[in-house]
Amino acid sequence: MATDFAAVARLLANPARSAVVDALMEGRPLAAGELARLAGVRPSTVSEHLAALVDGGLLAVVNAGRHRYFQLAGAHVAEALEALALICPTTPVKSLRQANGSRAFRTARSCYDHLAGALGVAVLERMVGREWLVPGLQGSGAGYEVGPDGDAAFARLGVDVQACRNARRQFARPCLDWTQRRSHLAGALGAAVLAALLDCGWVRRTTTGRGLLITPGGVVGVREMFAIEVADLDSSTLDSSTLDGAAPLDPDGVAPGLG
């Protein structure tokens, strides 16, 4: 039986629909009006696009009283979109604001509900290197299990490992990061790690998009917890041709270069 790639390709070929699914990669449900604004189309127009994406199985509707919100149909859709991004060109950078936004996006962002970007990749590599995570047993797929030092480490971070095991999804798995070409941590454990970083204030969400801002406390926190220097991540993951001559912004007290 052949796979009908064209059916999904037709859905994503429209720039407005592409912008909608990209916005929902953040993992939070959004109303039609907000999605229309992000896609740059009229509310009446976005309704048609949303209906097509729901019918095509990419989006799901969340009803809250009289209000309707839209989200990706599941983690499997987010994983497929992240993988597709590996072969997609990036949008052109035409301003200093866009350059700094691209810089932050590559350094730290959410991939549906887990941590991605250079920080996400580095965190997973530290977890594996310190044996907080070890490859899963044969037959468990390409996932991870908690290693000898993992339970205590995750507890210090504020992650309930047992609750992650009880979740109705894969416990911990690698997810190939399209900006880094290496894996970050996904699954229930990956979602819990991002939630813990948000709860302790080491990262915070931007007002739009799925980029994450690393706070000054986060710079210290990830250094002490993971032995990761945020400044090294920033300088080592930038495309110098994209950011040539662009001075970093420092909004709201966020560490320079991450805003």
PEHUDA-V693492 format. One record per pair of residues at least 12 apart in sequence whose C-alpha atoms are under 8 Angstrom apart, sorted by the first residue. I is the first residue (numbers start at 0). GAP is how many residues later the second one is. Records with the same first field share a line. If there is no record, write none. Layout:
I->GAP / GAP
//
This chain:
7->48
10->41 / 42 / 45
14->24
15->23 / 24 / 25 / 30 / 33
16->22 / 32 / 33 / 36
18->19 / 20
19->15 / 16 / 18 / 19
20->51
22->12 / 15 / 186 / 187
23->47 / 48 / 88
24->47 / 53 / 85 / 86 / 87 / 185
25->84 / 85 / 86 / 87 / 183 / 184
26->44 / 45 / 83 / 84 / 85 / 86
27->43
28->33 / 40 / 41 / 42
29->39 / 40 / 41
30->36 / 37 / 38 / 39
31->14 / 15 / 18 / 36 / 37 / 38
56->16
57->14 / 15 / 19
58->12 / 13 / 14
59->12 / 13
74->37
77->33 / 34
78->96
81->29 / 94 / 95 / 96
82->93 / 94 / 95
84->93
85->92 / 93 / 95
92->149
95->150 / 151
98->143 / 144 / 147
99->143 / 146 / 148 / 149 / 157 / 158 / 159
100->110 / 158
102->131 / 135 / 154 / 155 / 156
103->107 / 108 / 109 / 153 / 154 / 155
104->12 / 105 / 106 / 107
105->12 / 73 / 74 / 131 / 132
106->12 / 126 / 127 / 130 / 151
107->12 / 103 / 104 / 105 / 106
108->101 / 102 / 103
109->100 / 101 / 102
110->99
112->77 / 78 / 81
113->71 / 72 / 73 / 76 / 77 / 78 / 79 / 80
114->69 / 70 / 71 / 75 / 76 / 78 / 79
115->61 / 68 / 69
116->60 / 62 / 63 / 67
117->62 / 115 / 116 / 119
118->111 / 114
119->64 / 65
120->56 / 59 / 61 / 62 / 63 / 64
121->62 / 106
122->61 / 103 / 105
123->59 / 60 / 61
125->100
126->99
129->19
130->15 / 16 / 17 / 18 / 19
131->14 / 15 / 16 / 17 / 18 / 19 / 21
132->12 / 13 / 14 / 17
133->12 / 13
141->31 / 32
142->27 / 28 / 29 / 30 / 31
143->27 / 28 / 29 / 30
144->26 / 27
156->36 / 39 / 40
157->38
158->30 / 33 / 34 / 37
159->32
160->28
163->24 / 25 / 28
164->23
166->21
168->18 / 19
169->17 / 18
170->16 / 17 / 18
171->13 / 14 / 15 / 16 / 17 / 18
172->12 / 13 / 14
173->12
179->57
200->14 / 16 / 17
201->12 / 13 / 14 / 15 / 16 / 17 / 19 / 20
202->12 / 15
212->41 / 45 / 46
213->40 / 41 / 44
214->38 / 39 / 40
215->37 / 38 / 39
218->36
233->23 / 24
//
